[in-house]
Amino acid sequence: MDQPEDALAQAERHVREAEGHVAHQLRVIAELDRDDHPRAAALAREVLGTLQRSLELARGHLRLEQEARDHGP
């Protein structure tokens, strides 16, 4: 049976996943722009903004977990 992730490992995974979502959304936007779908691209950019904010939050959480690990018992 797999060991549960500790808080730091989970925070690291969340950052990696969020970075992947942002990268994917950037590819979607590029494709929509290339294929001349301006309305869809605009909506995709709104989603990108949300994904980027989520990534910022995940990175903030990771920093907190790293600091807790560095200053823990």
C-alpha positions in Angstrom: 0.0 0.0 0.0 1.3 3.5 -0.9 2.3 5.8 1.8 0.2 9.0 2.0 1.9 12.2 0.8 3.2 14.5 3.5 2.2 18.1 3.2 5.3 19.2 1.4 5.1 16.5 -1.2 1.5 17.3 -1.8 2.3 21.0 -2.1 5.0 20.2 -4.6 2.7 18.0 -6.6 0.0 20.7 -6.7 2.6 23.2 -8.1 3.7 20.8 -10.8 0.1 20.0 -11.8 -0.8 23.7 -11.8 2.2 24.5 -14.0 1.0 21.8 -16.4 -2.5 23.2 -16.6 -1.1 26.7 -17.3 1.2 25.3 -20.0 -1.7 23.4 -21.6 -3.9 26.4 -21.6 -1.2 28.5 -23.3 -1.1 25.8 -26.0 -4.9 26.0 -26.4 -4.8 29.7 -26.7 -2.1 29.6 -29.3 -4.1 27.1 -31.3 -7.3 29.2 -31.0 -5.4 32.3 -32.2 -3.8 30.4 -35.0 -7.1 29.0 -36.2 -8.7 32.5 -35.9 -11.2 31.9 -33.1 -11.0 35.2 -31.2 -14.0 34.8 -28.9 -12.9 31.3 -27.8 -9.3 32.6 -27.4 -10.6 35.4 -25.2 -12.5 33.0 -23.0 -9.5 30.7 -22.9 -7.4 33.7 -21.7 -9.9 34.3 -18.8 -9.5 30.6 -17.8 -5.7 31.1 -18.1 -5.9 34.0 -15.6 -7.7 31.7 -13.1 -5.2 29.0 -13.6 -2.3 31.4 -13.1 -3.9 32.6 -9.8 -4.3 29.0 -8.7 -0.6 28.5 -9.5 0.4 31.5 -7.5 -1.6 30.2 -4.5 0.0 26.7 -4.9 3.4 28.3 -5.0 2.6 30.3 -1.9 1.4 27.1 -0.1 4.6 25.4 -1.1 6.7 28.2 0.3 4.8 27.9 3.6 5.4 24.1 3.7 9.1 24.5 2.9 9.4 27.1 5.7 7.6 24.9 8.1 9.9 22.0 7.2 13.0 24.2 7.6 11.9 25.5 11.0 10.2 22.4 12.3 11.3 20.1 15.1 
